[in-house]
Amino acid sequence: MSEDTIDPNHLFVEGPRTILERTFVAEYLLIKGYLISDLDSLRPEVATDLLSEACKFTALRLADMDSTGKFPWEMQLMISPN
């Protein structure tokens, strides 16, 4: 793998929403006809553009979920950390 390719194993920082983020990125890429594992074999500029769009898609999906109250337990943790 060259320095310019995207390593799918290092795309996500582990956190409470990592699985959800991976799912949304994978969903977007699938809509476009790709798998996450395809990113390292694409031209770097194509992979970067796809990943950028996938990240925007993911951010919008997460914001939508937050705004509709599908994560009320997270908000409760922010309000009272006890």
Secondary structure, DSSP 8 states (H G I E B T S, - for coil): --TTS--GGGS---STTHHHHHHHHHHHHHHTT--GGGGGGS-HHHHHHHHHHHHHHHHHHHHHHHHTTS-HHHHHHHH---
